[in-house]
């Protein structure tokens, strides 16, 4: 610590005694205006140090500079557990969180490129139709009235919602959960006094049917006594569109809604979102909607072709923003692409493109695994963008596992030695070459090279995928092997996921899809509840102590009476940050004194539920459910705690929990989407052992993946390309990894060959 009590030099950020999450009194100096990469296995403390300590401290201090009134609208950051941080610049975290889901947000609007195009067309487009707002699909003057500027029309099939052979008194007359017989929305029809409740819907008079289906909101003149005083009557069509379709409630009941609505491209605007008046205004023969449907390189060519002097300043700004997207490897995107369709990696790279053209300097940028979802070819573009951020006078911190990004570092901090409680220490600080020569796990893995597989499994059969045209696929036909491990390769946006989506549509049998999407988690979901072992553990305690099992749940009778099972006391401070303090009554354990007083095998309920999976495997060695815990170990999640909130897990960790739940399957077909995202090289090695075991049990694995180490261990490779978006969608190669090395048409082959070199 003595080194960190001295005054810091202006050229470094000093972190002294950080204990956030699993960090074990970490102190270090981070060089400013350099690229520092943080490495280590998943759960070793990289994000705890970079994001939860350094970035959180900076953002908290920045928020404190605003008036109290403004602070209430800003994100809240907890006070990180660190003794001191010096020389801390203003920090921007560039993570993989997608922009808020919004059907009106596109790549063009999110990057402000569409706003510049609107200005361009309002200045030099012919004929003149109005100013910038007139070209907006979110403005009454510019949007298509049929689809309201969404580009899609949603139609409700009333006969799938309402059973016309039933009356309002019958169960299931309206086939949607929110309208079930007896529910409050059902009462808006049944209690209105407008309908005979025993009369079938099909027998309504035209006036009654029109009222039931289409009436706008109206106040009833003489409603029955049981009609709420403030309520308005509304037909079922407008009510569904207003309160269900396109709302959060509609998302909640998506399975029901999908059966009764159809969504299709708006026939009036052709999906362009803008009206015919906007489409009539053109520059060099192109209207604004046509420009937004072009890939980025073509948009750049279009902009450069606008020579009108009135457009000079706009053209310069557009070239800068479009060039940044192209440079970072997103040239395959179109400006009309909805932001809700982007992957986490794509969203992150769009954010990077915004910052590399920013005039801000002396900033601290923290990036969380920017290589995720990138092909080896695209990594080179990403590296250039990261260097540009640094060369603009900024400090760049990167949490990363990819060999090439680690090699880019001016300074490396390797965390470890393992994950969770066994991590949180700085194992190495210094140059990349020094890390490779070190005896840390990361150093050993960087020195090693995964060899090319030589003995390939023989397929047990083949499935012919015929004439696939989904999204950007161009009439792709390919034979896919069964009973082996197949990797689907290709650059970002080349059609890998589309190919597998079409495979899932055409394949006649069941397919288990394991993606990185939410698995139905909430704040109270934990690995123990997901695996279904929490109740069994509580029952063991209940049986041993002759009390109710509810006593051992912090969501029930066992909750601490002071914090009600939260473990913390939250004190609201009006406009200021709420203060969160550990509950003194339970010490943050969340259980009541009575619950903690009972023992099973010498441990309290908190002692057991706070164990890591690795510890629990030993403790429950002879229990029937121990095998469920061991599956989490096999997929590299032994560092998770049994009572850890699932909301704290990354997409990759959630995906591996899903995978762990399927390890005992035999003879099944799996589609697994980029499972190595966020994995250390050693974790990838262990995951491949899991995949090999699954394939040996007769399962068919189709893995969408960019990792060259995974490709080298596949039985079969299918490559899409050659580019992304409109430049992709073609089958480049299908065969064994060894055969790919000889393929002249493969984009991946040169990188696969170079990965075999020492």
N, C-alpha and C positions, 0 to 999 in steps of 0.2 A: 504493500500500500504506500510505502514511503515515496515511491516514484510518482504516485498520483496525487500526493499532497503538495507537490511543487507547482508553481504557476505554469500554465500551459503556454506553449508557443502559439503564435497566431496562425501557424500553418497546420494545426491539428485539433481535432475534437477529442476531448478527454472525457472518458466515462470512468467513474470511480465507484466501485462496490455496488454493482447492479445485482439485485436478487429477485427480479421479476420472474414469475412462474418458476421454472426449474433452474434458473441461473444461480450459480454457486459463487457469490461474491466476485463477479467478473469485473475486472478493471483493464482498460486498454486505451491506446491512443490511435485514432483513425486519421490518416493524412487527408487534408482538405485539398480540393481541386484535383483529386485523383479518383480512379475507379477502385473500390474495395469490394471484393467478392467474399461472401460468407458461405462456407461449405459445411458439410456434416450430414449425418444420417437424418431422416425425418424425425422430428421431435427432439433434436439435440440442443435446441435453444437459439437457432439462427433468427427466427422471426421474433422471439421474445426479446432479443437484443436489439435488432434493427427497427422493428415496427412498434413493439409494445414498450420499449424503453426510450430509444433515441427519438423516433418520430413522434411518439405520444408526448414526450416532454416538450418538444419544439411546438407542436400544435397547441398544446395546453397553454404555453407561454404566449403564443401569438393571440389566442382567443382572449387572454386576460387583458390585452391592450385595447379591446373594444369596450364601449359602455355596457353596463349591466343589462340595459334594455335589449341591446343587440345580441348579447351572449345567450339569451334564452332561445334564439333561433339558430345558434351554431351547434355543430356536433359536440357531444360531451366526451372528454377523454379523462380517464381516471389518472390519478397521480401515480406515475411509475415508481416502483420500489428501487431507488438508486440514491446513493449518498449525494452525488454531485455530477453534473455534466457542464463542461466549460466549452466556450467557443462554438456554440450550437447555432448553425444558420437556420433560416426559415425553411421548413421541410415540406416537400410535396411527396405523398405516397402514390405511386403508380401501380395499383394492384389489378387483379383480374376480375373485379366486380363489374358486372355489366351496368350500363346506364339504367335508370329506373325504367321498368317495362312500360312502354308507351307506344301505342299503335300509330301515333302521329310523329314519332321520332325516327329519322333515317340517318344514314351515314352522312348525307349532305347537310342536314340540319344540325347534327351533333358536332360536326367539324366547322360549322359556319360557312362552308363552301356554297351551300344552297343560297344563303343570304347574299353572297357576292354575285352569284349567277343571276339572282332576281334583280340586283342593281344593274348588272351588265345588260340584261334584256330590256330593262326599263329605259336605259340610256340609248342603246343602239339598235334594239330590235325593231323590225318593221312588220306590220304597221304599229304605230304607237298605241298602246291600249291602257296606259296608266303608269303610276309609279310603282316602286318596289313591292309594296304590299299586294298589289294586284296580281302578282305572280305566285303568291303563297297559297298552298293548299290548306292552310289553317286559317285563311281569311275569307270572309263572305264573298269578296270580289273575285277571288281566284279559285276557290274550291268547287269541285263537281257537286252539284246539288243532290244527285241520286245517291252517292255513297258518302256524302258529307266530308269529302277529302281523305277518305281512308283507302280508296282504291279497290275495296272489296265490299260486296253486298252480302248481308246475312239474312236469309229468309227462314221464317218459322213455319213448319208444317203443322197446322193447327190440329189435324186429325191424329198426329202422333203425340200431341199434348193433351187433347181433350177426347174422351170416349163419348161419342155422340149417342151411343146406345144406352148410356146411363143417365140418371138424374143426379142433381146436386147432393142428394142425401146418400147416394151410393158410394161405397168405398172405392177409391181410385178413379173417380170421374175425371180429375185433373192429374195427369201422370207426371208430376214433378214434386219433389219432397217438400218444397216451401208452400205448396198448395194442397197438401193432403187433407182429406176430410177431417174437419175439426181444427185445423191449423188457422192462425189468424188471417192469412191471406184468403183462405177458403171462406172465412166468415164475411169477408168484404162482398161476397156474392150471395152467400146463403142468408145473411142477416140484412140484406139491402131492402127486402120487401118487394123487389122487382120481379122475382121469379117464383114459379111453383116448384118447390123443392122435390116433389115426386114426379115431375114431368121430365121425360127424356129430352136431352138437348136437341135431338133431331126433330122433335115435335114442337119446338119453339116457333112462334110466329116470326115473320121476317123482321118485325120491329124489335121483338125480344132478342133475336139472334144478333142483330146489329148492335143492340145495347150491350149484350154479354161479351161480344167479340171486339167491338171497335170504339166504344164510347170514350171520349176524352175525359179528363178529370172534371167531375161536376159535383156540386153539393146537392144532396137529396132534399127535396122540399118538405116532405112529411115522412121522415125515416121511422122505422120501428123503434121501440124503447131500448132494445139491445144494440142499436147502432151507435158507435162512438161519436161523441159530439163533434170532434174536430176532423173526422174522417171524410174523405171524398171518394165517390165511386169512380172506377176506371175500368174500361174494357180489358179483357185478358191480353189482347195483342199489344196495345201500348204499354200495359204494365210489365209484360215480359221484356220488351225492348228497353224500357226505362230502368227497371230495377234488377233484371237478371242477366240478359244477354250483354256481354262485354263488361260485366262488373266483377268484383271480387267474389260475390256470391255465386255468379255463374261459373267462375273458375273452380269453386269449391265442389260444385255438382256437375263438373265437365262431362263425366260419363253419361249422365242423363241428358244433358243438353245436346251432346254430339249426335244423339239418336233422333232428335227432332228439329235440328236446324241444319241448313246447308249454306256453306260460304263459297262464293265464287267471284271471279273478277268482274268488276263493275262493267256492264255492257255499254254504258254511256261514255265513260272516259277511257275504257280499255285498261284500267288499272293505273293510269297515270296520276290520278288524284285531282288533276286540274280540269277546269271546264274548257269548252271548245274555243272560247274567246282567247284564253291564255295560249292554247295550242296553235292559234292562228298567227301569233307573233313569232317571227323567225330571224335567225342570224345565220347567214351562209347556208340557208336551206334547212336548218335544224331549229325545232322549238325547244323550250327548256326541259320538257318531259323526255324528249328523245336524247338530249345531252345527259340527263341523269340516269338513263338506262345504259349508257356506254360504260365499258371498263375504264378505269382511271387513265391508262395511257392514251386512249382515244379522246377522252375529255381534255387532256393536256394538249393534244394536237389541235383540237377544236379551238381552245382558248388562244393558242399561239397564232391561229389563222385569223383572229379578229384584229384588223388593222386600223379601225376607226380611232382617231386621236382621242375621242371622248372616253375610250375604254382603257387607255394606257395604264393609269394607276390601278384600276381593278384587275387588269390582266397580270400585272406584276404580283399582286397579292394572291391571285388564284394560282399562278405558276408555282409560287412558294409553297402553298398549302398542298396542292396536288403532288408536287415533287416530293414532299415529305412522306406522303402516303405510299408513293411509288418506291422511295428509297427504303422504307421499312418492310417492304414485301407484301403490301396490301393492294397491289395493282390490279388484282383480279376482282376486287369489290366494285360494285356500282354505287353511285350516290343515292339511288332510290332504294337500296337495301335497308330493310327495317333493322334498327339497332337491337330489337328483341330476338333477332335470328343470329346474332353474332356469338361466337364462342368467347369464353373468358379471355383467351390469348389474343383474339382479334380485337376485343374491346380494349385490352391493355396496350396493344400496339398503336391503336388509334390515338390513345391518350399520349403516348410517347411522341407521335407525329405532331401533336399540337404543341408540345413543349420544346421540340428541337427547332421550331420556328419562332419561339417566344423571345422577346428582347430582354427578359429577366436574366440576371446573372447573380453569382455568389449564392445560389440556392443549394439546398441539399435534396437530391432526388433519391428515394428509396424504391427499388423495384423488386417485386416478388416473382421470381422465376419467369422472366420475360421470354425464355426459349420455349415455353410450353406450347405445343401444337405446331412447332416449326420443323420443316424438313431441313436436312443438312445444308441444302442450297440456300435456304432463306436465312440461315444463321449468319452468313457473311453480311447480308444487308442490315440485320439487327446490330451486329458489332459496329458497323459504321455509324449507325444512329447513336449508339451509346457513347462512342468516342466523340461525336459532335456535341453531345450534352456536356461532356467533360471539357472539351476544348473551348466551350463558351464561358468557361470560368466557374463551372459548377462542381460540386462534390457528388459522386454517384456511389451509392451503396446497393449491392445486388445480392439477393438470396438466390442461390443457383446450384444446380447439380451438373449441368451440361459441361463436358470437357472443354469445348471451344470458348465458352463464356468465361470459365475459370481461367483459361490461358490468357484471356484479354486483360486480366486484373493487373493493376500496378501494385496492389497489396492484397494479400489473402489472409482471412481469419478462419481457421478450421475449428468448428465446435464439436464437442463429443464428451467422453469417448463413445457413448452409445446414446440411447434416447430416453426421454422421460426423466425419472429420478436418477438414472445412470448417465445423464448428460449434463449440459449446463456449464461445461468448463471449456476454456480456450486451450486447444491442443497444439495449435501452431499459429504463429503470426510471421508474415514475411512475404517473400516473392513466390511466384508460381513454381519456379525451378526448385526452390527450397522445399515447397510442399511435396512435389513429386519425389524428392529424395528422402523425405521424412518417413518415420515409421508409424504415422497415423493411419487409420483405416482408409481415409480418403487418399493419402499418398500412395498406399499399396495398391488401391484400385486404379489410380491414374497410371501407375507403372505397368499394370497388367493389361493384356489385350485378349479379348474374347476370341477364340479361334472359330473358323468356319465349321459348321456341322458337316460331317462327311457321310454319316449313315442316316438316311432319311426314311421315315415311316412310309409304308405303302398304303395308299388310300383304300378304304373299305368299299368305296363307291364314289360316284360323281353326281353332282347336280348341275344341270345345264340351265344357266340363267340366259334368257333369250330377250333380245331387243329391248334393253333397258334404256329409257329416255327420261327418267325422273330428273328434275332440276337441270343440271348442265350435262347430264350423260348423253352421249351421241350414239344411239342405237348400238349399245354395248352388248355383246354376247360372249359369254365365257363359261368354261366348265370349272366348277369349284369342287375340290376334293373333300371327302368326308372321312372322319376318323383320324384326322391328322391336325397338326398345328399350322394354320395358314396366317400369314401376315399380309394385310392390305396396306400398301405403301403408296407414296406420292406426295407432291408438294401440297401446301395448305390450299384448300379450295379446289383440289383436282377432281373431286368426285368420289372419294373413298367412302364417306358416310352415306352418300346417295346410293352407291352401289350396294352397300349392306342393307340399306332401307328397302331397296327394290328386291334384294334377296329375301328379306323377311316377308315381303308381300307375296312373292311367288312360291316360296317353299311351302309344301303342303303340311309339314309337321310342326311341332312346337319348337320355338326358338327362345332361349333365355337371353335377354338383352341386359348387359351390365354396363350402364353408362354412369356418368358423374353427376347425375341429377339427384335432386332431393329424394330421400327415401322415406318421406313422411315423418320427419323429425320435428320435435318441438323442444322448448326449454327443459322439459322434464324427461326427455328421451335420453337414455344412457346406453352404453354397450351392454350392461346387465339386463336392461329392460328389452332391448332389441333382440338379444339372444334368447330371451325367455327364461333367464335363470334367477332373476331378482325375486320372484315369488317363491321359488324353491328355497332360496337362502333364507327368506323370512320365515318360511314354514319350519326350517331346521331350528331356528331360534325359538319359534313359538312352541314347538314340540318339546324342546329341551327344558324350557322354563315354564311350561303349562300356562301360557297366556295367549292372547289373540295375536295373529300374524300382523294385524293392522298397526300394532304397537311398534313395529320395526320399519314403518314407512314414514319418511318425513313429509309425505303428502297427506298423511292421515293422522291417526292417533299418536304416532311417535314424534310429531313435529315439536320443535322447541316452542314453548308458549310465548316467548318474547319476539322472535323473528319469524315465527310461523313457518319454519322449515326452509327459509331462504339463506340462513347462515350469515346474513348481513342486515344492518339497520340502515335504511335510507332516510336521510333527513332532508326534506325539501327546503330550499333557501330562496323562495320567491324567484326573482330574476337571476339569481346567481346559481352556480353549479350545485346540484344536489350533493350532499356529503354522504359518502358510503363508508360505514365503519363496521368492522367485524363484531358480530353479536357477542357481548361479554358473557351472556348467560350460558351459551353452548360452545363458545370459542370458535365459532364458524363451522361446527360439526353438523348443525341443522337438526339434530335429534334432541329430544327432551332428556332430562336427567334420569328419569325412570327407564326410558328405552336404553340408555347407555349403561345402566347398572346391570343389565342381564348379559350373560356370557354363553358362548357356545365354543367349545374347544379352546377356552381361555381367551377368546377375543370378543370385543363388543361388536355391535352391528356396524358402527362407524369404522372400526379397525378393519373389518372384512371388506366393506364396500369401498374403502379408500385404497385398497390394494390395486397394484397394476395387474394386467392380465398375466404377465410372467410370474408374479408372486402368487396370484390366485391359482395358477396351474399347479404349483407345488402344494398349496394349502388344500386344494380340493382334488388332489391326485386320485383318490379312490371313489370319488363321486361320479354318478352316471353322466352328469352334465360337463365333466371335465373335458371331454372331447370337443365340445362346442368352444371352449376357451382355447384349446390347442389349435383350432382352425384360425383364430385370430393371430396366434403366434406364427403360423405358417405363412400368412400373408404380410408379415412384418409389422403387426400392430400390437406387439406384446407390451409396448410402453404405455398404452392407454389405461386409464383408471376405470374400474368397474362403474363408478358413479359419475364419470366425466360427462358433462352435457354434450350431446351430439351436435349442438349448434356451434361448438368450438372447433369442429373437425373440418378439414379441407375437403374439396370435391373428390380428390384422389383417395383420401382416407375413407370417406363414405362409400366410394366405389369398391374398395377392398373389403369393407365390412359386408357389402352385398355378395362379393365373391366368396368370402369365407363361409357364407350361408349355403353355398352350392358345391362345396368341395367333395361331398360324398356321392354326387350324381354320377351315373354311368350311362353311356350311350346317348347323351344329350347333345344338342347343337347350341353353342354359345357364340354370341357376337359381343366382343369386349372393346370398348372405345378408349384408346390411348391410356392404358392402365399404368404406364410408367411415369405419368405426369407427377412431378413433385417427389420423385424417388431418387435416392442416392444410388450410386453405381452398385454398392453392395446389396441394397434392397432389390434392385433389378435382378441381380443374380439369384436371390432367394425366390423372387416372384417367378422366374423362369423355371425353377425347380417345381413350383406349384403347377405351372402350366404343363410341364412334361408329365407330371403325375396324372393330371386330368386327361391328357391325350392317351396315356398308357391304359387308362380305364375305358377306352373306347369312345371318348367324347370328341366331338368335332369343334375345334376352336378357330374362330375367325377374329383376329386381333388387328384393329386399326392402329397403326403405330408408326412413329418416326425414328425410334431408337435403332441405331445400326446394330447394337449388341443383341437386340431381340430378333432382328431380321436374320442375323447369322446363325441363330439357333432354331429357325423355323424349318418346317418340312417343305413348305411351298410358299411362294411369293406371288402376289398379284399387284402390279403397279399401274396406277392411273396417272394421267397427265396429258400433255407435258407441262402445262402451266396450271393456273388456277382460274376459276370462273369460266368465262367464254373460251379461254385458252386451254381448258382442261376437258375432262369428260370422255377421254379416249383410253382404250386399253393399250398400254405400252409394252407390258410383259406379263407372262404367266409361266411359272416353272420353279425349279429349285433355286436356292440361293447361289449354288455353284454355277448354274446355268446363267443366272443374271450377270455374273462377272463377264460373260462372253457376249452379252447383249449390247448391240450398238445403239438401239433405240431407247435404252433405259436412262432416265435422268439420275436415278439413284446409284447405278452401277459404279461410277467413278468414286463416289464417297464410300461405298461398301468396300471397294478395293483398297482405298487409302487407310481404312480403319484396321486393316490386317497388317499394316506396316508397323515395325517396332518404333 
